[in-house]
Amino acid sequence: MTHPLAQWLVTLAAWYLAAGLIVAIGIVVRGLRRLDPVAAHGTWGFRLLILPGLTALWPLMLMRVVRGSGHPPEEHNAHRDAARRRGGPA
């Protein structure tokens, strides 16, 4: 790998993380209630704990905040789908 390419990749990663930190702080301060109503009542310790994950996954979290579903997505797996087909509790 050439030096300019490595330098470009590091700069790109730094911009990604900087944008992620800005978005994550916005989500922690104002947008958390749009992701999960229970998490909206979390303590500042909890919010600090989820900040690195929000920073790394900021494009996905930003899409969820913009959509504003208000609740986490329902999990789909083979067992839950089979129970739903049988008419049992999901």
CORLIN-V691744 format. One record per residue. N is the residue number from 1. RES is the residue in one small letter. BURIAL is b if it has 24 or more other ideal C-beta (glycine too) atoms within 12 Angstrom, else e. Layout:
# CORLIN-V691744
[[N & RES & BURIAL] [N & RES & BURIAL]]
This chain:
# CORLIN-V691744
[[1 & m & e] [2 & t & e] [3 & h & e] [4 & p & e] [5 & l & e] [6 & a & e] [7 & q & e] [8 & w & e] [9 & l & e] [10 & v & e] [11 & t & e] [12 & l & e] [13 & a & e] [14 & a & e] [15 & w & e] [16 & y & e] [17 & l & e] [18 & a & e] [19 & a & e] [20 & g & b] [21 & l & e] [22 & i & e] [23 & v & b] [24 & a & b] [25 & i & e] [26 & g & b] [27 & i & b] [28 & v & b] [29 & v & e] [30 & r & e] [31 & g & b] [32 & l & b] [33 & r & e] [34 & r & e] [35 & l & b] [36 & d & e] [37 & p & e] [38 & v & e] [39 & a & b] [40 & a & e] [41 & h & e] [42 & g & e] [43 & t & e] [44 & w & e] [45 & g & e] [46 & f & e] [47 & r & b] [48 & l & e] [49 & l & e] [50 & i & b] [51 & l & b] [52 & p & e] [53 & g & e] [54 & l & b] [55 & t & b] [56 & a & e] [57 & l & e] [58 & w & b] [59 & p & e] [60 & l & e] [61 & m & b] [62 & l & e] [63 & m & e] [64 & r & b] [65 & v & b] [66 & v & e] [67 & r & e] [68 & g & e] [69 & s & e] [70 & g & e] [71 & h & e] [72 & p & e] [73 & p & e] [74 & e & e] [75 & e & e] [76 & h & e] [77 & n & e] [78 & a & e] [79 & h & e] [80 & r & e] [81 & d & e] [82 & a & e] [83 & a & e] [84 & r & e] [85 & r & e] [86 & r & e] [87 & g & e] [88 & g & e] [89 & p & e] [90 & a & e]]
